[in-house]
Amino acid sequence: MAKKQQQLSAADVAAQSQLQEEFEVQKAFEAGITTLRDLISPSSIEIHSDYFRLGTKYGRTIYVYGYPRSLITGWLSSVINIDEVLDISMYIYPVDTGVIMKNLTKKVTQLEASMSINQEKGKVRDPELEAAISDAEELRDQLQVGAEKFFRYGLYITVYADSLDELQFVQHKIENIFGQQMVFSKVASSQQEQGMNSTMPQCSDQLQIRRNMNTGAISTSFPFTSADLTQEKGILYGINMHNNGLVIFDRFTLENANMVVFAKSGAGKSFTVKLEALRSMMIGTEVLIIDPENEYQKLCDAVGGAYIRLSLNSDVRINPFDLPKILDPEDANDALRTNITTLHGLFRLMLGGGQGLSPTEEATLDQALIDTYARAGITNDPLTHNSTPPTMMNLFDTLLHMDNAGPSLAQRLRKYTTGTFAGIFSQQSNIDINNQMVVFNIRDLEDELRPIAMYIVLSHIWSIVRAQQKRRLLLVDEAWQLMQFEDSANFLFSLAKRARKYNLGLTTITQDVEDFMSSKMGRAIVANSSMQLLLKQSVSAVDVLSDVFKLTDEERKRLSNFPVGQGLFFAGQNHVHIQIIASEREEELITTNPNSPNVR
């Protein structure tokens, strides 16, 4: 029996030995596994009195210890959006209202006693003491009715850099931003390890440097103020210079898809809108362009678009009397009346020389337009709108045989029917804009004809837009030319106001900011545009734009000093500093700079 027990004991010892060996092997194996901590840990850490070093990176923690009497909403956004690597931690501790009420009552009593003593001694009134009493009493009243609560607030910032000199530069940058707002900060001397731990995502406030704040003051420190304009859908406009993020945006998601672009010559406005047009086409948007300087032909040819050159020597004809083929019965009933209203504006531009027409001439013209359409068999009945429309020649004949101002208006119209400017707008239309990109070039037209041509082309495009609704962009370059005359400015404004209904985004582009913004309609167009892009401006234009867009002093300063391709991008209520970027192939298609390396 004893022998058998000895054998069992030996077996147990062997089993235990084997288990121990397996445990050691397992332990050795696990020790060799790379853990997540191994992956994210720096290779080394050094703690100094005023900085620390994580691997090759230098860091320094600063804390805020002083605040002004009042804080404006978003005061922290300039630090959050700074283009530097930093960690920001906020610690907010609620405080029992009863304790604060007791302390405030005691504090008010002390302050009032100090004021009474000063008065008895005949000292000059102390505004600072009076303000302190007023603030304490106001806060006490707010706490008493539950309108405010009280907190202890700690704000710590850790900045990082690749060298001590760069670290010092970033620190001064942060301190200057704070100093401009009367917010005072210090380096956490001999507490860099505690500061580093306090700004790591582990909720450990090891510095414990706090300031009393009420609800209103705490709310101004709301941290989620990053100027981010990135959406899941849309096109790439450029780089957000605040945080190096991408500005990806779909303008059709705003309350309207209109956009205005202001820039001085050579600042990159045409480059920007051509880039937007090219990228918009990739997602199925049709693009219509009025090109006064022959800047869009290269792009149009590259994408297989239709390039329509308007000049007195070309065979292109656009008849302003064309009626839109509108499918909506409600709009169809007003098609003739709407077109006659548009023609009134056109002929005031053509016959009035920008001065308009007299009441007698207006009445005569109105009757002549109605009679001209009637002689072509077109009335308010939508069934008659498929008839061949009249032309300017028909209007000329009608005016010539009318009483009152008719013959006089006919003689002034003769220049456009049988005179110098005959042909281009006095015959039946022969163009087809059934293409994803259509460019109307008016460079070769005489200066006198340009505003008229832009008006007629816009009217023709508007008829097409109303007839068949698709997602379209309409680019009007050098739009200031339309702002010179009241009727063309009114027409452009009406487009901006009604474009959303027909899934159209209007882009107005101009370099003459003063002329555009001095017009009442110009300002109205800006107000009806949910997107704005301000590139480099002349000094005189900065004052005008800063008034309209409520720019800060820093933005005003930048606006006249932006390099080419940089500007302020406004979308709805947000705006960012943007850098327009294009790929090498895109730049080759859209650049107009003869010195660009991508020009072939």
Secondary structure as the mmCIF struct_conf table of DSSP 4:
data_model
#
loop_
_struct_conf.conf_type_id
_struct_conf.id
_struct_conf.beg_label_comp_id
_struct_conf.beg_label_asym_id
_struct_conf.beg_label_seq_id
_struct_conf.end_label_comp_id
_struct_conf.end_label_asym_id
_struct_conf.end_label_seq_id
HELX_RH_AL_P HELX_RH_AL_P1 ALA A 2 ALA A 31
TURN_TY1_P TURN_TY1_P1 GLY A 32 GLY A 32
BEND BEND1 ILE A 33 ILE A 33
HELX_LH_PP_P HELX_LH_PP_P1 THR A 34 THR A 35
HELX_RH_AL_P HELX_RH_AL_P2 LEU A 36 ILE A 40
BEND BEND2 SER A 41 SER A 41
BEND BEND3 SER A 43 SER A 43
STRN STRN1 ILE A 45 ILE A 47
BEND BEND4 SER A 49 ASP A 50
STRN STRN2 PHE A 52 LEU A 54
TURN_TY1_P TURN_TY1_P2 GLY A 55 THR A 56
STRN STRN3 LYS A 57 GLY A 66
BEND BEND5 ARG A 69 SER A 70
TURN_TY1_P TURN_TY1_P3 THR A 73 LEU A 76
HELX_RH_AL_P HELX_RH_AL_P3 SER A 77 ILE A 80
TURN_TY1_P TURN_TY1_P4 ASN A 81 ASN A 81
BEND BEND6 ILE A 82 GLU A 84
STRN STRN4 LEU A 86 VAL A 95
HELX_RH_AL_P HELX_RH_AL_P4 THR A 97 GLU A 120
TURN_TY1_P TURN_TY1_P5 LYS A 121 GLY A 122
HELX_LH_PP_P HELX_LH_PP_P2 LYS A 123 ARG A 125
HELX_RH_AL_P HELX_RH_AL_P5 PRO A 127 GLN A 144
TURN_TY1_P TURN_TY1_P6 VAL A 145 GLY A 146
BEND BEND7 ALA A 147 ALA A 147
STRN STRN5 PHE A 150 ALA A 161
BEND BEND8 ASP A 162 SER A 163
HELX_RH_AL_P HELX_RH_AL_P6 LEU A 164 GLN A 180
TURN_TY1_P TURN_TY1_P7 GLN A 181 MET A 182
STRN STRN6 PHE A 184 VAL A 187
TURN_TY1_P TURN_TY1_P8 SER A 189 SER A 190
HELX_RH_AL_P HELX_RH_AL_P7 GLN A 192 THR A 199
BEND BEND9 MET A 200 MET A 200
TURN_TY1_P TURN_TY1_P9 PRO A 201 GLN A 202
BEND BEND10 LEU A 207 LEU A 207
STRN STRN7 ARG A 211 ASN A 214
HELX_RH_AL_P HELX_RH_AL_P8 THR A 215 SER A 219
TURN_TY1_P TURN_TY1_P10 THR A 220 SER A 221
BEND BEND11 PRO A 223 PRO A 223
BEND BEND12 GLU A 232 GLY A 234
STRN STRN8 ILE A 235 ASN A 240
TURN_TY1_P TURN_TY1_P11 MET A 241 ASN A 244
STRN STRN9 GLY A 245 PHE A 249
HELX_RH_3T_P HELX_RH_3T_P1 ARG A 251 THR A 253
BEND BEND13 LEU A 254 GLU A 255
STRN STRN10 MET A 259 PHE A 262
TURN_TY1_P TURN_TY1_P12 SER A 265 GLY A 266
BEND BEND14 ALA A 267 GLY A 268
HELX_RH_AL_P HELX_RH_AL_P9 LYS A 269 MET A 282
TURN_TY1_P TURN_TY1_P13 ILE A 283 GLY A 284
STRN STRN11 GLU A 286 ASP A 291
BEND BEND15 PRO A 292 ASN A 294
BEND BEND16 TYR A 296 TYR A 296
HELX_RH_AL_P HELX_RH_AL_P10 GLN A 297 ALA A 302
TURN_TY1_P TURN_TY1_P14 VAL A 303 GLY A 304
STRN STRN12 ALA A 306 ARG A 309
TURN_TY1_P TURN_TY1_P15 LEU A 312 ASN A 313
BEND BEND17 SER A 314 ASP A 315
TURN_TY1_P TURN_TY1_P16 PRO A 320 PHE A 321
HELX_LH_PP_P HELX_LH_PP_P3 ASP A 322 PRO A 324
HELX_RH_AL_P HELX_RH_AL_P11 PRO A 329 ALA A 332
TURN_TY1_P TURN_TY1_P17 ASN A 333 ASP A 334
HELX_RH_AL_P HELX_RH_AL_P12 ALA A 335 LEU A 351
BEND BEND18 GLY A 352 GLY A 352
TURN_TY1_P TURN_TY1_P18 GLY A 353 GLY A 354
BEND BEND19 GLN A 355 GLN A 355
HELX_RH_AL_P HELX_RH_AL_P13 PRO A 359 ARG A 375
TURN_TY1_P TURN_TY1_P19 ALA A 376 GLY A 377
BEND BEND20 ASN A 380 ASP A 381
HELX_RH_3T_P HELX_RH_3T_P2 PRO A 382 THR A 384
TURN_TY1_P TURN_TY1_P20 HIS A 385 ASN A 386
BEND BEND21 SER A 387 SER A 387
HELX_LH_PP_P HELX_LH_PP_P4 THR A 388 PRO A 389
HELX_RH_AL_P HELX_RH_AL_P14 MET A 392 LEU A 400
TURN_TY1_P TURN_TY1_P21 HIS A 401 HIS A 401
BEND BEND22 ASP A 403 ASP A 403
TURN_TY1_P TURN_TY1_P22 ASN A 404 ALA A 405
HELX_RH_AL_P HELX_RH_AL_P15 GLY A 406 THR A 417
TURN_TY1_P TURN_TY1_P23 THR A 418 THR A 418
BEND BEND23 GLY A 419 GLY A 419
TURN_TY1_P TURN_TY1_P24 THR A 420 PHE A 421
BEND BEND24 GLY A 423 GLY A 423
TURN_TY1_P TURN_TY1_P25 ILE A 424 SER A 426
BEND BEND25 GLN A 427 GLN A 427
BEND BEND26 ASN A 435 GLN A 436
STRN STRN13 MET A 437 ASN A 441
TURN_TY1_P TURN_TY1_P26 ARG A 443 ASP A 444
BEND BEND27 LEU A 445 LEU A 445
TURN_TY1_P TURN_TY1_P27 ASP A 447 LEU A 449
HELX_RH_AL_P HELX_RH_AL_P16 ARG A 450 ALA A 467
BEND BEND28 GLN A 468 GLN A 468
STRN STRN14 ARG A 472 VAL A 476
TURN_TY1_P TURN_TY1_P28 ASP A 477 ALA A 479
HELX_RH_AL_P HELX_RH_AL_P17 TRP A 480 MET A 483
TURN_TY1_P TURN_TY1_P29 GLN A 484 GLN A 484
BEND BEND29 PHE A 485 PHE A 485
HELX_RH_AL_P HELX_RH_AL_P18 GLU A 486 ARG A 498
HELX_RH_3T_P HELX_RH_3T_P3 ALA A 499 TYR A 502
TURN_TY1_P TURN_TY1_P30 ASN A 503 ASN A 503
STRN STRN15 LEU A 504 THR A 510
BEND BEND30 GLN A 511 GLN A 511
HELX_RH_AL_P HELX_RH_AL_P19 VAL A 513 SER A 518
BEND BEND31 SER A 519 SER A 519
HELX_RH_AL_P HELX_RH_AL_P20 LYS A 520 ALA A 527
TURN_TY1_P TURN_TY1_P31 ASN A 528 ASN A 528
BEND BEND32 SER A 530 SER A 530
STRN STRN16 MET A 531 LEU A 534
BEND BEND33 LYS A 536 LYS A 536
HELX_RH_AL_P HELX_RH_AL_P21 VAL A 539 PHE A 549
TURN_TY1_P TURN_TY1_P32 LYS A 550 LYS A 550
HELX_RH_AL_P HELX_RH_AL_P22 ASP A 553 LEU A 559
TURN_TY1_P TURN_TY1_P33 SER A 560 ASN A 561
HELX_LH_PP_P HELX_LH_PP_P5 PHE A 562 PRO A 563
TURN_TY1_P TURN_TY1_P34 VAL A 564 GLY A 565
STRN STRN17 GLN A 566 ALA A 571
TURN_TY1_P TURN_TY1_P35 GLY A 572 GLN A 573
STRN STRN18 ASN A 574 GLN A 579
HELX_RH_AL_P HELX_RH_AL_P23 GLU A 584 ILE A 590
TURN_TY1_P TURN_TY1_P36 PRO A 594 ASN A 595
TURN_TY1_P TURN_TY1_P37 PRO A 597 ASN A 598
#
